Amino acid sequence: MHSKSIKAILQELKTSEKGLTSKEADKRIEVYGKNEIVEKKKDSKFKIFLRQFKSFIIYILIAAVIISIIVPFFEKSLSEMNITDFIDAIVIFIILILNSFLGFIQEYNAERAIEALKKLASLKAKVFRDGKLKQIDASELVPGDIIHFEVGDKIPADARLFEISNLETQEAILTGESMPVKKELNILPEKTILAERINMVFSGTAVTHGRAKAIVVKTAMETEIGRIATMIQEQDEPPTPLQIELQKLGKTLGFITIIICIAVVLGGFLRGGSIIAWLLTGVSLAVAAIPEGLPAVVTISLALGVKRMAKKNALIRKLPSVETLGSVTVICTDKTGTLTKNEMTVTKIYANKKIIDVTGVGYEAKGEFYFNKKRVDPEEFEMILKIGALCNNSSIDGKTIIGDPTEACLIVAASKAGISRIDEEKIYKRVNELDFTSERKRMSILTKYDDNKHFVFSKGAPDILIKFCRRILINGKIRRITAADVKDILEKTNSFAKQGLRVLGFAYKESKKLEENDLIFTGLQAMMDPIREEVKDAIEKCKHAGIRVVIVTGDHEVTAKAIAAQLNIKGKVMTGKELEEIEDLDEIVNDIGVFARVNPEHKMKIIKALKANKHIVAMTGDGVNDAPALKFADIGIAVGSGTDIAKEASNMILTDDNFASIVNAIEEGRGIYDNIRKFVTYLLSCNIAEVLIIFIAMLIAFKFDGLIALPLAVIQILWINLVTDGLPAIAIGVDPPAKNIMNRKPRKFGERILCKHSATIISVMGVIITALVLGFFYLNISKGLVHAQTLAFTLMVVLELVMVVIIRYQYDSKAFSNKFIWLAMISSFALQLLVLYSPLDKYFGTTVDTYGWFWIGLLSLFLLLAGLLVTKMTRKLKDDVCE
């Protein structure tokens, strides 16, 4: 609609400048629907719960539950059965429900972005109906309505302007541009990008200056905000690297388990054994092979990481995102409010042929003036500050500005010199004014100083304002302006602009008439949205960690380029227009450091190109326009002062708006991934040993009273996997990160969770544990099956606790750096003693003697020495363990 004439739009929408009738509006509501964000139908709670059972490991455990329930019916009559016959099935079933419940809670709470959009759209609108101006719910607006709005109003729909009075709107939530947009009525080219459609207003944006009438052209899901809502809803959230790795691991374990179980059951049946007995053996193998506690341990470890990160101002919304942070290779960051403070500040003044540096940031009136690093008295350039404060239509209430941020920062600059706008307006009373327009590019006011004196104060674009100046003020003296003066002023203006500064010129004269001629030029004020103090160090840390930082902003190319230069962000600059025309972005995206004047669709294209280059992408943002990209990125990071929509679409929220908090979060994420690797190595080394123990015992066919005897019962394996393994695994999850963790490069795309060193430890130590347990069981079986199983069961528990020490040694974890490790190991051992020496022994079928404890201690010491030796040998192959 921005490329059509008002007449054409009115004809197309069958309306007039007087608006619609109520009857016609009701008809259009039926055609177009209400002006509301339409939410895609969500899955039911039950469906979400059932989805948690879609896992290869879960399928195997379900089969184990069914077999464990059925088997007792073939061995006993119904009257002979009791709860102990079904204890295996009950325990496995509880594990299934617990894991599924945890997954359900996470998924159910994940999606609220569309609700935030609905909140944004719940506005009131002033509309012409039946020839009269009425206030209605914005949801009742239809295309063809004529709406009216003024300062402080939010725009209720996308609309084409046809009558304006000094209209400016704040569109940062859509375009990312921090400055208000001055609106015009000109017809624009069809391919004009969103940020430059100055004859349009958009739903959800705010009016900062002036008033206007406009024709509603788009409502509901057809608006720019609606299109963003559609993008959010259509975007499937990609799985994190950890989720992918755990899925692969689950499938691998599942296939191995099935093959072994089938081989055991068929082999036993062919040897003439009872099919029921062999089915139970198959269940034992399935339970032994699958680390039932792994999902719960991963969830708990990530949750503990979330708690630690919250203390560092990083609020994690989705648990797997903790790990994803550790593998990030590129951060796509918005400029406004993320790298910068989103508070315009005068940083330089050019007066008396001197460039004055102004300290202080934001809207606090704290700061000083320096020339060549020496403090100067602002009385030397008092007039330029007075003009900035008086020729001004904005105001400041605390840190809240009313009006244009550019004008507000001029008031602050004057305040730093002790010049109060309120006090000055009592002396210089405004009589008349000429507004700033895009055509004039200047503003002037006429003030009454006393009964006899009047002054004209002007500000505007330096190249325009200088044309109306005949004199210049230098060091308190007025003289004629020369060509050399003009050249110098324009050179300084261009120099400031190249630094990303917005520049205004200031002039005045004594006159009783509001005439913009024969003015006295006083100088320049240059302002910018300042960079946050901590951002430079944070970006340097990212570079050391092998992470690229790319600026993706809706702001102007010159401004974005200047910010990148200040932050030492390397790479070429590409605009939104160039981005639309390019087809091979994948091939050049690694060379781009700044993307400027971009739309929401552009951000998606950028992230897709980075992902095509195997990058793990983080996207920071704060506006509505960032929401789709935040959701599509591997990890979306919203700043705490951002919109609700951005927060709900993100994985992480920076509660202090501090870019440095991202670096802290990445460090925590890397440490957590190391810990996940540790306990995956720990659990698998133990589970492989359990599988080998059962499988080899079946092949050897240990006999007791004529029946095949296994070293471990199903209930004993479950106890080991869940309790005595679980506590140390959780404690490993809170190991502190390695000191050099932020000097490593990010993990490679698709890198497996099990590195060569871990695989070596798992296989070698699994074989050693198997040999020790089987040998110990064989030597004691003559004393009775219960006695031999108890010793094998207890030895297995103790050996797995020894494995904790070995694996932490592999990662150079200091012995006493984590007190929870020792607490967990003591607790696990205490729980084992409870099984051995309490009434629980009848459920676990256990008994033990002092003689057995001696051998358990000796064999554990042997495993410790062997494990430390194996770790040292693997280190010789490569210095960096599991890099």
KAZI-V764602 format. One record per pair of residues at least 6 apart in sequence whose C-alpha atoms are under 6 Angstrom apart, sorted by sequence separation. I is the first residue (numbers start at 1). J is the second residue. If there is no record, write none. Layout:
BEGIN
i->I j->J
i->I j->J
END
This chain:
BEGIN
i->10 j->16
i->127 j->133
i->172 j->178
i->220 j->226
i->221 j->227
i->269 j->275
i->336 j->342
i->349 j->355
i->360 j->366
i->369 j->375
i->370 j->376
i->395 j->401
i->436 j->442
i->448 j->454
i->472 j->478
i->630 j->636
i->702 j->708
i->703 j->709
i->835 j->841
i->127 j->134
i->349 j->356
i->360 j->367
i->369 j->376
i->395 j->402
i->436 j->443
i->447 j->454
i->472 j->479
i->701 j->708
i->702 j->709
i->781 j->788
i->126 j->134
i->348 j->356
i->359 j->367
i->394 j->402
i->435 j->443
i->447 j->455
i->471 j->479
i->638 j->646
i->780 j->788
i->126 j->135
i->348 j->357
i->359 j->368
i->394 j->403
i->434 j->443
i->446 j->455
i->471 j->480
i->472 j->481
i->638 j->647
i->125 j->135
i->170 j->180
i->306 j->316
i->347 j->357
i->348 j->358
i->358 j->368
i->434 j->444
i->446 j->456
i->471 j->481
i->509 j->519
i->836 j->846
i->125 j->136
i->169 j->180
i->347 j->358
i->358 j->369
i->433 j->444
i->445 j->456
i->470 j->481
i->508 j->519
i->509 j->520
i->619 j->630
i->777 j->788
i->124 j->136
i->125 j->137
i->168 j->180
i->169 j->181
i->357 j->369
i->433 j->445
i->445 j->457
i->507 j->519
i->508 j->520
i->638 j->650
i->124 j->137
i->125 j->138
i->168 j->181
i->265 j->278
i->357 j->370
i->394 j->407
i->432 j->445
i->444 j->457
i->507 j->520
i->637 j->650
i->640 j->653
i->124 j->138
i->168 j->182
i->184 j->198
i->185 j->199
i->356 j->370
i->394 j->408
i->432 j->446
i->444 j->458
i->507 j->521
i->636 j->650
i->639 j->653
i->640 j->654
i->123 j->138
i->168 j->183
i->183 j->198
i->184 j->199
i->356 j->371
i->392 j->407
i->431 j->446
i->443 j->458
i->507 j->522
i->618 j->633
i->636 j->651
i->637 j->652
i->638 j->653
i->639 j->654
i->640 j->655
i->777 j->792
i->167 j->183
i->183 j->199
i->430 j->446
i->431 j->447
i->443 j->459
i->506 j->522
i->617 j->633
i->618 j->634
i->622 j->638
i->635 j->651
i->637 j->653
i->302 j->319
i->345 j->362
i->430 j->447
i->442 j->459
i->506 j->523
i->617 j->634
i->618 j->635
i->619 j->636
i->620 j->637
i->621 j->638
i->622 j->639
i->640 j->657
i->128 j->146
i->138 j->156
i->429 j->447
i->442 j->460
i->505 j->523
i->618 j->636
i->619 j->637
i->620 j->638
i->631 j->649
i->639 j->657
i->127 j->146
i->343 j->362
i->428 j->447
i->429 j->448
i->441 j->460
i->505 j->524
i->623 j->642
i->627 j->646
i->631 j->650
i->773 j->792
i->127 j->147
i->175 j->195
i->428 j->448
i->441 j->461
i->504 j->524
i->571 j->591
i->572 j->592
i->575 j->595
i->622 j->642
i->623 j->643
i->630 j->650
i->68 j->89
i->126 j->147
i->261 j->282
i->389 j->410
i->428 j->449
i->504 j->525
i->571 j->592
i->572 j->593
i->573 j->594
i->574 j->595
i->575 j->596
i->576 j->597
i->622 j->643
i->624 j->645
i->126 j->148
i->388 j->410
i->389 j->411
i->427 j->449
i->503 j->525
i->571 j->593
i->573 j->595
i->575 j->597
i->576 j->598
i->624 j->646
i->627 j->649
i->503 j->526
i->570 j->593
i->586 j->609
i->623 j->646
i->65 j->89
i->502 j->526
i->622 j->646
i->501 j->526
i->502 j->527
i->600 j->625
i->604 j->629
i->501 j->527
i->501 j->528
i->257 j->286
i->385 j->414
i->536 j->567
i->389 j->421
i->171 j->205
i->170 j->205
i->170 j->206
i->363 j->399
i->169 j->206
i->161 j->199
i->169 j->207
i->161 j->200
i->169 j->208
i->378 j->417
i->557 j->596
i->160 j->200
i->168 j->208
i->159 j->200
i->168 j->209
i->555 j->596
i->556 j->597
i->159 j->201
i->167 j->209
i->462 j->504
i->554 j->596
i->555 j->597
i->158 j->201
i->167 j->210
i->461 j->504
i->462 j->505
i->550 j->593
i->551 j->594
i->552 j->595
i->553 j->596
i->554 j->597
i->158 j->202
i->166 j->210
i->167 j->211
i->460 j->504
i->461 j->505
i->550 j->594
i->554 j->598
i->157 j->202
i->158 j->203
i->165 j->210
i->460 j->505
i->157 j->203
i->165 j->211
i->459 j->505
i->156 j->203
i->365 j->412
i->459 j->506
i->52 j->100
i->155 j->203
i->164 j->212
i->458 j->506
i->470 j->518
i->472 j->520
i->155 j->204
i->163 j->212
i->367 j->416
i->458 j->507
i->468 j->517
i->469 j->518
i->470 j->519
i->471 j->520
i->472 j->521
i->473 j->522
i->154 j->204
i->155 j->205
i->163 j->213
i->365 j->415
i->366 j->416
i->458 j->508
i->469 j->519
i->679 j->729
i->154 j->205
i->365 j->416
i->457 j->508
i->469 j->520
i->154 j->206
i->162 j->214
i->456 j->508
i->469 j->521
i->153 j->206
i->161 j->214
i->456 j->509
i->153 j->207
i->160 j->214
i->455 j->509
i->49 j->104
i->152 j->207
i->159 j->214
i->160 j->215
i->455 j->510
i->151 j->207
i->159 j->215
i->454 j->510
i->455 j->511
i->790 j->846
i->151 j->208
i->159 j->216
i->454 j->511
i->790 j->847
i->151 j->209
i->158 j->216
i->159 j->217
i->454 j->512
i->500 j->558
i->675 j->733
i->151 j->210
i->158 j->217
i->500 j->559
i->150 j->210
i->158 j->218
i->787 j->847
i->150 j->211
i->344 j->405
i->795 j->856
i->799 j->860
i->806 j->867
i->149 j->211
i->157 j->219
i->500 j->562
i->149 j->212
i->499 j->562
i->148 j->212
i->345 j->409
i->148 j->213
i->158 j->223
i->344 j->409
i->147 j->213
i->671 j->737
i->147 j->214
i->146 j->214
i->446 j->514
i->146 j->215
i->145 j->215
i->387 j->457
i->144 j->215
i->145 j->216
i->144 j->216
i->143 j->216
i->143 j->217
i->143 j->218
i->681 j->758
i->685 j->762
i->689 j->766
i->693 j->770
i->712 j->789
i->688 j->766
i->711 j->789
i->37 j->118
i->685 j->766
i->689 j->770
i->735 j->818
i->731 j->820
i->731 j->821
i->728 j->821
i->728 j->824
i->727 j->824
i->728 j->825
i->36 j->139
i->35 j->139
i->724 j->828
i->34 j->139
i->34 j->140
i->35 j->141
i->22 j->129
i->21 j->129
i->19 j->128
i->20 j->129
i->21 j->130
i->19 j->129
i->18 j->131
i->352 j->474
i->538 j->660
i->352 j->475
i->535 j->659
i->20 j->145
i->19 j->145
i->19 j->146
i->755 j->882
i->15 j->144
i->13 j->144
i->614 j->749
i->384 j->522
i->351 j->523
i->350 j->523
i->350 j->524
i->349 j->524
i->349 j->525
i->348 j->526
i->346 j->526
i->347 j->527
i->346 j->527
i->345 j->527
i->37 j->220
i->345 j->528
i->3 j->187
i->35 j->219
i->36 j->220
i->37 j->221
i->344 j->528
i->3 j->188
i->35 j->220
i->344 j->529
i->2 j->188
i->3 j->189
i->343 j->529
i->3 j->190
i->342 j->529
i->341 j->530
i->340 j->530
i->340 j->531
i->341 j->532
i->339 j->531
i->340 j->532
i->57 j->250
i->56 j->251
i->208 j->403
i->57 j->254
i->545 j->742
i->545 j->743
i->544 j->743
i->545 j->744
i->546 j->745
i->545 j->745
i->330 j->547
i->334 j->551
i->329 j->547
i->330 j->548
i->331 j->549
i->332 j->550
i->333 j->551
i->334 j->552
i->335 j->553
i->64 j->283
i->330 j->549
i->332 j->551
i->333 j->552
i->334 j->553
i->329 j->615
i->331 j->617
i->333 j->619
i->334 j->620
i->329 j->616
i->330 j->617
i->331 j->618
i->332 j->619
i->333 j->620
i->334 j->621
i->328 j->616
i->331 j->619
i->328 j->617
i->318 j->651
i->317 j->651
i->317 j->652
i->316 j->652
i->315 j->652
i->315 j->653
i->314 j->653
i->314 j->654
i->326 j->666
i->313 j->654
i->325 j->666
i->313 j->655
i->313 j->656
i->326 j->669
i->325 j->669
i->326 j->670
i->323 j->669
i->322 j->669
i->323 j->673
i->176 j->553
i->177 j->554
i->176 j->554
i->177 j->555
i->175 j->554
i->232 j->628
i->231 j->628
i->289 j->687
i->288 j->687
i->288 j->690
i->289 j->691
i->288 j->691
i->285 j->691
i->327 j->746
i->327 j->747
i->293 j->722
i->284 j->714
i->301 j->733
i->297 j->730
i->173 j->623
i->174 j->624
i->173 j->624
i->174 j->625
i->173 j->625
i->116 j->644
i->116 j->645
i->113 j->645
i->113 j->648
i->112 j->648
i->113 j->649
i->88 j->715
END
